[in-house]
Amino acid sequence: MSHTVVEEHGTGTLHVWKLPTDERTLLSLVTGIFEKHWEHIWFGVIVQGAAWEVAAPNAPERISLYDGYVTVDFGRWHFHLCIGEHTASGPELGAVRRCARAELYRSISADGSPVSWGVRMFNGRGDQLMTVLLPNPFLTDRQQILSPPDYSRLAAWDDLRATYLGLEPDPLDRAGKGFTHA
């Protein structure tokens, strides 16, 4: 399965792989990311003008599903994502709230090498629900520059590609020299 190259105003080039958006797949994706990789990810909403990059305080105490919403509960705080059929608000609003697009992506620098890897989810109106910034070989878990790069930090990326796309690790992911902002 090949990627789609997307040019986004202000962010440069992204390589994007579409993921299925059925409830079972998205629950598996969210559960896997937050149970296996919570210590090494940052997540939130990243849109033009704002980037909420949140680190989990601990492993989730509970991940549950109710009326189409997955809840990831860290104890002191939690979040909800609509990933399935939501009936309480009616079919029209339920279709807007539900994740209609999910994707793995990597951000490409001006020299053609990847600098960032992640997962994004969007609702039925195209609004971003969440971005997960996966462990980066150029950054520590506190987002400090790593030198030299630690390509073992691509384990989450490689795992998600294998699990959801059936793809082997890509040598391009290990071709970058360092982190740059878009």
VENTA-V847637 format. One line per field, one symbol per residue. ss: DSSP state (~ for helix, > for strand, _ for the rest). phi: phi as a letter, one per 20 degrees, with the letter a starting at -180 (. if undefined). burial: + if it has 16 or more other ideal C-beta (glycine too) atoms within 10 Angstrom, else -. A space follows every 50 residues. Layout:
ss=???
phi=???
burial=???
//
This chain:
ss=___>>>>>___>>>>>>>>___~~~~~~~~~~~~~~_~~~_>>>_>>__> >__>_______>>>>>__>>>>>____>>>>>________~~~~~~~_>> >>>>>>>>_____>>>>>>>>>>____>>>>>>_____>_____>_____ ~~~~~~~~~~~~~~~_____~~~~________
phi=.eedecedgndnececdfdfdfgffffffffffeeecgfddcbqdccgob cedddffafffacccblndedddeofbbbccecbfddfenfffgfffffd bcbebcedffendfcbcaccccefenffeacdefgdfdcffdmefdbfgd fffegfgffffffdcmdfgdggfdefdrecef
burial=--+--------++++++-+-+-+-+++-++--++--++-+++++-+---- -----+---+-------+++-+-+----+-++++-+-------+++++++ +++++++++---++++++++++++----+++++++++++---------+- --++-++++++--+--+--+--+--+--+---
//
